[in-house]
Amino acid sequence: MDFKPKLCAFDLDGTLAESKTRMTVQMGELLADLLKKMPVAVMSGAAFHQFENQFLVSMPDDANLTNLYLFPTNAAACYVHRNGAWHPEYEHAFGPEEKKRILDALNESLREVKFVQPEKLYGEQIEDRGTQIAWSALGQQAPIEIKKVWDPDRKKRLPIREALLKRLPDVSIGVNAANTIDITRKGITKAYGITRLAELSGITIAEMIYVGDALDEGGNDSVVIETGVRTHAVFGPKETAEFIEKVLATTHPH
């Protein structure tokens, strides 16, 4: 690997772990090895409690968490580990009136595109994550094998996004890799997260690399490209593990 990053940023679902499933212990060990060498950031549409259940639970006890930056809800918040606990570095939460306007626009948009509700829902379709409203077509707890085949090319969700943008020009709307549409404050995207990460870490964007599975146009990782950050596309956690191994090999030659 020619480029030697000073910081690696990762997407979570579909990159470090399968969607909404627990990251493997092996991936946790690889990341712990990486944290010994450089800061690491993880950016996801998931809420912080999802990071705890899906990501942190698989990190080794001796991992250098002070080198880890967590950006839940598409970087609408950032958490850092100080004095043995996680603390929000910043949070951009929606107020009650904003939330109502978003939910009304969502219902109108679904009617406009004549969205056909699935026969079975797995949990609630809408989750209020404080800093983000997430709409998941099949429900928040849908099994990965069902989500993967429902809208792999995002063609079912992109018209909903377009309808939402007409009604909510003052928010950011992302379409993730599985079955969700994420709504955050205007300008609050993973691109914003990359910019804030440079400020917080003191490492320039040119010295970072972003790894994700939805870097193609319309994917929720693609917004990072506008920052000029170097990117590396993966198709699932196996390819991410191979990438980390390459970075480790070039950071400390065997």
C-alpha positions in Angstrom: 0.0 0.0 0.0 1.7 3.2 -1.2 -0.3 5.7 0.8 0.5 5.6 4.5 -2.5 7.2 6.4 -2.0 8.8 9.8 -5.7 8.2 10.6 -8.2 5.7 9.4 -12.0 6.4 9.4 -14.5 3.6 8.9 -18.2 3.2 8.2 -19.8 0.7 10.6 -22.7 -1.3 9.0 -21.5 -3.3 5.9 -17.9 -2.2 6.6 -16.7 -3.2 10.1 -19.8 -5.4 10.8 -22.8 -6.8 8.9 -25.8 -4.4 9.2 -26.9 -4.1 12.8 -25.1 -7.2 13.8 -22.3 -7.4 16.4 -18.8 -6.8 15.1 -16.6 -9.9 15.3 -13.9 -10.2 18.1 -11.3 -10.7 15.3 -12.2 -7.3 13.8 -12.1 -5.7 17.3 -8.5 -7.1 17.7 -7.5 -5.7 14.3 -8.8 -2.3 15.2 -7.1 -2.5 18.6 -3.8 -3.1 16.8 -4.5 -0.2 14.5 -5.3 2.1 17.6 -1.8 1.4 18.9 -0.4 3.0 15.7 -2.9 5.9 14.9 -6.2 7.5 15.7 -9.3 5.6 14.4 -12.8 7.0 13.7 -16.1 5.2 13.1 -19.0 7.0 11.4 -22.5 5.5 11.2 -26.1 6.4 10.9 -26.6 4.4 14.1 -27.3 5.9 17.5 -24.7 5.8 20.2 -26.4 2.9 22.0 -26.1 0.9 18.8 -22.3 1.6 18.9 -22.2 0.2 22.4 -24.2 -3.0 21.5 -22.6 -3.6 18.1 -19.1 -2.2 18.1 -17.7 -1.4 21.6 -18.7 -4.8 23.0 -16.3 -6.5 20.6 -13.3 -4.3 21.4 -10.6 -5.9 23.6 -10.4 -4.6 27.2 -6.9 -3.2 26.6 -7.8 -1.2 23.4 -6.5 2.4 23.4 -9.9 4.0 23.4 -8.5 7.5 23.9 -7.4 7.2 20.2 -10.9 6.4 19.1 -13.5 8.9 17.8 -17.1 7.7 17.4 -19.5 9.6 15.2 -23.1 8.3 15.6 -26.1 9.5 13.6 -24.0 10.4 10.5 -21.7 12.7 12.6 -24.5 14.7 14.1 -22.7 13.8 17.4 -19.1 12.9 18.3 -18.1 10.8 21.3 -14.6 10.7 22.8 -13.2 8.5 25.6 -11.8 10.5 28.5 -11.2 9.5 32.2 -12.6 6.0 31.6 -15.9 7.0 30.1 -17.5 8.1 26.8 -18.4 11.8 26.6 -20.1 13.8 23.8 -17.7 16.2 22.2 -20.7 17.8 20.4 -24.3 17.0 19.6 -26.7 18.6 17.1 -30.1 17.4 18.3 -33.5 18.2 16.7 -36.1 20.2 18.7 -39.8 19.0 19.1 -41.1 21.3 16.3 -38.4 20.2 13.9 -39.1 16.6 14.6 -42.9 17.1 13.9 -42.1 18.8 10.6 -39.8 16.0 9.5 -42.4 13.3 10.4 -45.1 15.1 8.5 -42.9 15.5 5.4 -42.0 11.8 5.6 -45.6 10.7 5.6 -46.5 13.1 2.7 -43.5 11.9 0.7 -44.4 8.2 1.2 -47.9 9.0 0.0 -46.6 10.9 -3.0 -44.4 8.0 -4.2 -47.2 5.6 -3.5 -45.0 3.6 -1.2 -46.4 0.1 -0.6 -46.0 -0.9 3.1 -44.3 -4.3 3.5 -46.6 -7.1 4.7 -44.4 -7.6 7.8 -42.5 -5.0 9.8 -39.6 -5.9 12.1 -39.9 -3.3 14.9 -40.8 0.3 14.4 -40.2 2.0 11.0 -39.2 5.3 12.5 -36.6 5.8 15.2 -36.0 9.1 16.9 -32.2 9.1 17.6 -32.2 12.7 19.0 -29.7 14.0 16.5 -31.3 12.1 13.6 -34.6 10.7 12.5 -34.2 7.3 10.8 -36.9 5.7 8.6 -36.3 2.0 7.9 -38.7 0.5 5.3 -38.8 -3.0 6.8 -38.5 -1.9 10.5 -35.5 -1.1 12.7 -34.9 -4.8 13.6 -35.2 -6.4 10.1 -32.9 -9.4 9.6 -29.8 -8.7 7.5 -30.7 -11.3 4.8 -34.1 -9.7 4.2 -32.7 -6.1 4.2 -29.9 -7.0 1.7 -32.3 -8.1 -1.0 -35.0 -5.5 -0.5 -33.4 -2.4 -2.2 -29.7 -3.2 -3.0 -29.6 -0.5 -5.8 -31.5 2.1 -3.6 -34.1 2.6 -6.4 -37.0 2.2 -4.0 -35.6 4.8 -1.6 -34.2 7.4 -3.9 -37.6 8.7 -5.0 -38.6 9.0 -1.4 -35.4 11.0 -0.7 -36.3 13.3 -3.7 -39.8 13.8 -2.4 -38.4 14.6 1.1 -35.9 17.1 -0.3 -38.7 19.1 -1.9 -40.4 19.5 1.5 -37.3 19.7 3.7 -34.6 21.7 1.8 -33.1 22.7 5.1 -32.0 19.2 6.3 -29.5 16.5 5.1 -31.0 13.2 3.9 -28.9 10.1 3.4 -29.8 6.7 1.9 -27.8 3.9 3.6 -26.7 0.6 2.1 -29.6 -1.5 3.5 -33.2 -0.2 4.0 -32.9 3.1 5.8 -33.2 6.9 5.1 -31.4 9.1 7.6 -32.4 12.7 8.3 -30.0 15.1 10.1 -29.6 18.8 10.3 -28.5 20.6 7.1 -24.9 20.1 6.5 -24.6 17.4 9.1 -23.2 14.5 7.2 -20.2 12.3 7.3 -18.4 15.1 5.3 -19.0 17.4 8.3 -17.7 14.5 10.5 -14.5 14.4 8.5 -14.0 18.1 8.8 -14.6 18.0 12.6 -12.3 15.0 12.9 -9.5 17.0 11.4 -10.1 19.7 14.0 -10.3 17.3 16.9 -7.4 15.0 16.0 -5.0 17.6 14.6 -4.5 15.4 11.5 -5.2 16.9 8.1 -7.8 15.5 5.8 -5.0 14.8 3.3 -3.4 12.4 5.8 -6.6 10.4 6.4 -8.3 7.6 4.6 -12.1 6.8 4.7 -13.2 3.2 4.3 -16.8 2.4 3.5 -19.2 0.1 1.5 -21.5 2.9 0.2 -19.1 5.3 -1.6 -20.9 5.1 -4.9 -23.2 8.0 -5.9 -26.3 8.2 -3.6 -24.6 6.1 -0.9 -24.4 7.5 2.6 -20.6 7.3 2.5 -20.2 9.2 -0.8 -20.6 12.6 0.8 -17.1 12.3 2.3 -15.6 12.6 -1.2 -16.4 16.3 -1.3 -13.9 16.9 1.6 -11.1 15.6 -0.6 -10.4 12.7 1.8 -8.8 9.7 0.2 -11.3 6.8 0.1 -11.2 3.0 -0.1 -14.3 1.1 -1.1 -15.0 -2.3 0.4 -17.7 -4.9 0.0 -18.2 -6.2 3.5 -16.2 -6.7 6.7 -13.8 -9.4 5.1 -12.4 -6.8 2.7 -12.1 -4.3 5.5 -10.1 -6.7 7.6 -7.8 -7.2 4.6 -7.4 -3.5 4.3 -6.5 -3.0 8.0 -3.9 -5.9 7.8 -2.3 -4.1 4.8 -2.1 -0.8 6.8 -0.7 -2.6 9.8 1.9 -4.3 7.6 3.1 -1.0 6.1 3.0 0.9 9.5 5.3 -1.6 11.2 7.2 -3.8 8.7 7.6 -7.4 9.9 
